[in-house]
């Protein structure tokens, strides 16, 4: 990802999306990893049988971690598994991979096409951890400035408690480290299903809000889940 717009310009496009999130992820729907046969057939046609294998491995990983976590609250172990899993996906720019400047892929698209960039890694980790059972309140997809690379970048931040120092899940580094040890990253803003935060000063912008590309992503997830 190479950010071409300033954060405040992205923030200007924020819209309320709580109802959309509920509809998209299907309140009462079984699971995001219960992939319809129609979707699997389309994946095989476009990307071949290896894509189905990758999706099957992802489904098994999520289900195994979810089963192992029941009553355990083992977030730390789950973070390691999910971070390592998605960091194995080869990096491609959106322009090279999708033919557009900026594209946020669903976890199915990322794994089936076997490529992605920083947004796709963070999105895949976010939804996988949600499926495993990590509370959304502990997760924030976060825009940062990668100082050493001089580019905008996206990571997933995990907060054990609301006031805790977050742990950073990042494709630039395999090790999960506390934010204080990632001096190469300067946070700009973060969001999850429920809220949006401007991280400089910790301002909560309120509501279940998102940027246009997040809304587009949720709509794609909804279409994937249609049987």
C-alpha positions as CSV (number, residue, x, y, z in Angstrom):
1,X,0.0,0.0,0.0
2,X,1.2,3.5,-0.8
3,X,-1.2,6.0,0.6
4,X,-2.0,8.8,-1.8
5,X,-4.4,10.8,0.3
6,X,-3.9,12.5,3.6
7,X,-5.7,10.8,6.6
8,X,-8.0,13.8,7.1
9,X,-9.2,13.5,3.5
10,X,-10.0,9.8,4.2
11,X,-11.7,10.7,7.4
12,X,-13.8,13.2,5.5
13,X,-15.5,10.3,3.7
14,X,-16.5,8.4,6.9
15,X,-20.1,7.1,7.0
16,X,-22.1,5.4,9.7
17,X,-22.2,1.6,9.0
18,X,-23.4,-0.3,12.1
19,X,-26.6,-1.5,10.3
20,X,-24.5,-2.4,7.3
21,X,-22.1,-4.4,9.4
22,X,-24.9,-6.3,11.0
23,X,-26.5,-7.1,7.7
24,X,-23.2,-7.9,6.0
25,X,-21.9,-10.3,8.5
26,X,-25.3,-11.7,9.0
27,X,-26.6,-11.4,12.5
28,X,-27.4,-15.1,13.3
29,X,-25.5,-16.4,10.2
30,X,-23.4,-19.4,10.9
31,X,-19.9,-18.3,10.2
32,X,-17.8,-16.3,7.8
33,X,-15.7,-19.4,7.0
34,X,-18.8,-21.5,6.0
35,X,-18.2,-20.8,2.3
36,X,-21.1,-21.5,0.0
37,X,-20.6,-24.1,-2.8
38,X,-21.3,-21.4,-5.4
39,X,-18.4,-19.3,-4.1
40,X,-16.1,-22.3,-4.0
41,X,-17.0,-23.2,-7.6
42,X,-16.2,-19.6,-8.7
43,X,-12.9,-19.7,-6.8
44,X,-11.9,-22.9,-8.5
45,X,-12.8,-21.6,-11.9
46,X,-10.8,-18.4,-11.5
47,X,-7.8,-19.6,-9.4
48,X,-7.8,-23.4,-9.7
49,X,-7.8,-26.3,-7.2
50,X,-4.8,-25.0,-5.2
51,X,-7.0,-22.0,-4.2
52,X,-9.5,-24.4,-2.7
53,X,-6.8,-26.1,-0.7
54,X,-5.6,-22.8,0.7
55,X,-9.1,-21.9,1.8
56,X,-9.6,-25.3,3.3
57,X,-6.4,-24.9,5.4
58,X,-7.6,-21.5,6.5
59,X,-11.0,-22.9,7.5
60,X,-9.4,-25.7,9.5
61,X,-7.0,-23.3,11.2
62,X,-9.8,-21.1,12.3
63,X,-12.1,-23.9,13.5
64,X,-9.2,-25.6,15.4
65,X,-8.2,-22.4,17.1
66,X,-11.9,-21.6,18.0
67,X,-12.4,-25.1,19.5
68,X,-9.1,-24.8,21.4
69,X,-10.0,-21.4,22.8
70,X,-13.4,-22.3,24.2
71,X,-13.3,-21.4,27.9
72,X,-9.6,-20.6,27.7
73,X,-9.4,-17.0,26.4
74,X,-6.1,-17.9,24.8
75,X,-5.8,-14.7,22.7
76,X,-2.0,-14.7,22.7
77,X,-1.7,-18.1,21.0
78,X,-4.3,-17.2,18.5
79,X,-2.6,-14.0,17.6
80,X,0.6,-15.9,16.8
81,X,-1.2,-18.5,14.7
82,X,-3.2,-16.0,12.7
83,X,-0.3,-13.5,12.2
84,X,2.0,-16.2,11.0
85,X,-0.6,-17.7,8.7
86,X,-1.4,-14.6,6.8
87,X,2.2,-13.4,6.7
88,X,3.0,-16.4,4.5
89,X,0.9,-14.9,1.7
90,X,3.2,-13.3,-1.0
91,X,3.2,-9.5,-1.2
92,X,1.9,-7.8,-4.3
93,X,0.9,-4.2,-4.8
94,X,-2.8,-3.6,-5.6
95,X,-1.8,-2.3,-9.1
96,X,0.2,-5.5,-9.9
97,X,-2.3,-7.9,-8.3
98,X,-5.7,-6.4,-9.0
99,X,-5.0,-3.8,-11.7
100,X,-6.2,-0.8,-9.5
101,X,-4.5,1.7,-7.3
102,X,-6.2,0.7,-4.1
103,X,-8.2,-2.5,-3.4
104,X,-9.2,-4.1,-0.1
105,X,-9.6,-7.8,-0.6
106,X,-11.7,-10.2,1.5
107,X,-9.9,-13.0,3.2
108,X,-11.2,-15.4,0.5
109,X,-9.8,-13.2,-2.3
110,X,-6.5,-12.9,-0.6
111,X,-6.0,-16.6,0.0
112,X,-7.6,-17.8,-3.2
113,X,-5.4,-15.4,-5.3
114,X,-2.4,-16.0,-3.0
115,X,-1.4,-12.4,-2.9
116,X,-2.1,-9.2,-1.0
117,X,-0.7,-6.0,0.5
118,X,-0.7,-4.6,4.0
119,X,-4.5,-3.9,4.1
120,X,-5.2,-7.4,3.0
121,X,-3.0,-8.9,5.7
122,X,-4.6,-6.8,8.4
123,X,-8.1,-7.5,7.1
124,X,-7.5,-11.2,7.0
125,X,-6.1,-11.3,10.5
126,X,-9.0,-9.2,11.8
127,X,-11.8,-11.3,10.5
128,X,-10.0,-14.6,11.3
129,X,-9.5,-13.6,15.0
130,X,-13.2,-12.5,15.1
131,X,-14.2,-15.9,13.9
132,X,-12.0,-17.6,16.5
133,X,-13.7,-15.6,19.2
134,X,-11.5,-12.7,20.0
135,X,-13.8,-9.8,20.9
136,X,-14.0,-7.0,18.4
137,X,-13.4,-4.5,21.2
138,X,-9.8,-5.8,21.4
139,X,-9.0,-5.4,17.7
140,X,-8.4,-2.3,15.6
141,X,-7.3,-2.1,12.0
142,X,-4.9,0.7,12.2
143,X,-3.3,3.1,9.7
144,X,0.3,4.0,10.5
145,X,3.1,5.8,8.9
146,X,6.1,3.4,8.3
147,X,8.9,5.8,9.0
148,X,11.7,3.8,7.6
149,X,9.9,3.1,4.3
150,X,8.3,6.6,4.2
151,X,5.0,5.2,3.2
152,X,1.5,4.8,4.8
153,X,0.9,1.3,6.0
154,X,-1.8,-0.8,7.7
155,X,-1.4,-3.2,10.7
156,X,-3.8,-4.9,13.2
157,X,-3.6,-3.7,16.8
158,X,-4.7,-6.0,19.7
159,X,-5.7,-4.4,23.0
160,X,-6.0,-6.9,25.9
161,X,-7.9,-4.2,27.8
162,X,-9.2,-0.8,26.6
163,X,-6.3,1.0,28.2
164,X,-3.6,-1.5,27.5
165,X,-0.6,-0.9,25.3
166,X,-1.5,-2.6,22.0
167,X,0.3,-5.5,20.4
168,X,1.1,-5.0,16.7
169,X,0.4,-7.7,14.1
170,X,2.3,-6.6,11.0
171,X,3.5,-8.2,7.7
172,X,6.7,-6.2,7.9
173,X,7.8,-8.1,11.0
174,X,7.0,-11.7,11.9
175,X,7.4,-11.0,15.7
176,X,4.4,-9.5,17.5
177,X,5.7,-6.6,19.5
178,X,4.1,-4.0,21.8
179,X,3.5,-0.7,20.1
180,X,6.3,1.0,22.2
181,X,8.8,-1.3,20.5
182,X,7.6,-0.3,17.1
183,X,9.2,3.1,16.9
184,X,9.3,2.7,13.1
185,X,5.5,3.1,13.0
186,X,3.5,6.3,13.7
187,X,-0.2,5.6,14.3
188,X,-2.7,7.8,12.5
189,X,-6.2,6.3,13.0
190,X,-7.8,2.9,13.7
191,X,-11.2,1.3,13.4
192,X,-13.2,-1.8,13.9
193,X,-16.8,-2.8,13.4
194,X,-18.0,-0.5,16.1
195,X,-15.9,2.6,16.3
196,X,-13.3,4.8,14.7
197,X,-10.4,6.5,16.6
198,X,-8.1,9.3,15.5
199,X,-5.1,7.9,17.4
200,X,-3.3,11.2,17.9
201,X,-4.8,12.2,21.2
202,X,-7.0,9.1,21.3
203,X,-10.2,10.9,20.0
204,X,-13.1,8.5,19.6
205,X,-15.0,9.7,16.5
206,X,-18.0,7.7,17.6
207,X,-20.4,5.3,16.0
208,X,-19.8,2.3,13.8
209,X,-18.1,4.1,11.0
210,X,-15.8,3.3,8.1
211,X,-14.1,4.6,5.0
212,X,-15.5,3.9,1.5
213,X,-13.1,1.0,0.9
214,X,-14.2,-0.6,4.2
215,X,-17.8,-0.3,3.2
216,X,-17.0,-1.8,-0.2
217,X,-15.2,-4.7,1.6
218,X,-18.3,-5.4,3.7
219,X,-20.5,-5.5,0.7
220,X,-18.2,-8.0,-1.0
221,X,-18.3,-10.1,2.2
222,X,-22.1,-10.1,2.0
223,X,-22.0,-11.2,-1.6
224,X,-19.6,-14.0,-0.8
225,X,-22.0,-15.3,1.9
226,X,-25.0,-15.4,-0.4
227,X,-26.0,-19.0,-1.0
